[in-house]
């Protein structure tokens, strides 16, 4: 019996934009270093895509992630539950950081400028809660 033959054809191109986006979302400041593991030509193209993603606003990046990878089917219910349970200062910060397509869930709210209650810890918690509720 002969061993199976493998196609000699080179594998199809990697989805470099998606890889760059994932490295930014999960790696943040290490995103570029994570892309160094790719082949040289692919790393250059992925880093170019990464540079484009880093220029986007947070809301635009989150929208891109949602488009590329989808949003949890229960994201709306989870976001509503988070908003119900959060203290008011955290609610304001969560709403301020929500991507525009999720703000419509809370028509009674308006974006307010950050106040003194929006400490670094509150801001980080708001971002984390949004991420966990929607992805």
N, C-alpha and C positions, 0 to 999 in steps of 0.2 A: 504494500500500500504506500502511495506517495504522500509526502507531507503536504498539507494545504499550501497553496500559493497565495501570497499576499500581493495586492496590487502595488505596482511600483509607482503609481501615481502619487504625487505629493498631496498631503491632506489639504482640504479647502482652507481658504483664508480664515483666520480667527476673527471673531466679531470684536475688533479692536476698540471701537467706541464704547461698547458695553463693558469690556474689560477695564478701560480707563475710568468709566463711570463707577463701576464697583470698587475699584481701587481708591477712588476719591471718597466714596460714601463710607467705606469701612476702614480705609487706611489714613484718611485725612492728610496729615503732614508727611506721612510715609508713602503717599500714593505714587510719587515719581520713582522712588526706590523700588517699590513693588513691581513696577513695569520694567525694571532693569533685567528681570528674569526672562523676558521675551527675547526672541532673536533680534539682532541689531536693527534690521529694517522695520520689523514690527514694533519694536520698542520706540523707534523714532516716530512712527505714525500714531501709536497709542499716546505718546507724550504730547504730540500736537493736539490730539483730541482732548487730553487732560487739560492742556492750557486753555482751550476753549471753554471747558466746563467750569474752570476756576474763575472765569470772568463773569459767569452768570450769577444772578442774585440767588440767595438761598431758596426762595420760592420757585424760581425758574428751574433750579437744579432738582428740587423735590418733584416738580411737575415732570421733568424729564425722566427721573427715576420711575415715577408712576406710569408714564407712557411705556417705557422700556420693559419694566418688570411687573407692572400691575400693582394695584392696591388691594389690600385684603378685602374680601367680599363683605365683611362685617365692619369695615373701617368707620362708617358713619355712626353706627351704634356704639362702637368703642370710643370714638371721639366725644360723643355726647355724654357717655358715662364718665369719662375723665373730666369733662367740664363741670358736670354736676357735683363731683366729689372734691374738686380742687377749691382751695380758698380763693377769694376774689383776686388777690394780687397775682396769683398763679394763673387764674383764668384769663386775666387781661394779657399776660405775657404769652400764654398759649395761643390766644386768638391773634395777637400781634404777629406771631411766628407761623401761623397756619398758612399754607399755600392758598392763593385766591380761590381755587376750585373747592376748597373745604370751608371757606368762610361763609358760604351760602347756607351752611347748616345752622348758622346762628344769626338770623336776620336782625335780631334785637340788639346786636353788638356792633360797635364801630371800632376801628383801629385807633388806639390811643398812643401817644408818645410814651416811651418808657418813663417810669417814675423811680423814686428812690427805693421802692420795694422790689424793683427788678434788679436784684443783686446778681452777681455772676452765677451763684448757685441756683437761683430761681430761673435764670435764663437757660442754664444747662439742663435743669429738670424739665422745663417746658419743651425744649427740643427733643429730649429723650422720650417724654410721654407721647409727643406727636409721632415720632418714629415708630415707637412700639405699638401705638394704636392703629397706625395706618399701613405698616409693612410687615 
